[in-house]
């Protein structure tokens, strides 16, 4: 693994006070990313920014952060696509706090081919992603992954 690898990780935030799971991703140290969630929450309380999807969790002051997968990859976009798989998992099998699944829309300045976790190289243009998500290759991958994640979580009991 060389130094150009994007050191991605996927994490969840949960609280016994709130139903559901927040799924995020970062290439920072997890502690740094959590501090950022805290800062966003405080700025929102001061009226200096809008409410983020982790807001209610931060507000409890009683939450647990877990790194659920290390995902070294090429860039932010690849990490977001993988994050989307986990969000899809929680959305379907449990309760997902995030309002959006990440990675279903990239800005135009990412106008370059991106490798989907399913292995397909997808051009990042217009509606290409929404079409890609309906392909057999992607749907097969998604279903396999959701089953695999389910089994894995059952084994480690988180
Ligand atoms: Zn795919």
Boltz pocket constraint, residues with backbone or C-beta under 6 A from the ligand:
constraints:
  - pocket:
      binder: B
      contacts: [[A, 116], [A, 117], [A, 118], [A, 119], [A, 120], [A, 132], [A, 137], [A, 138], [A, 141]]
      max_distance: 6.0
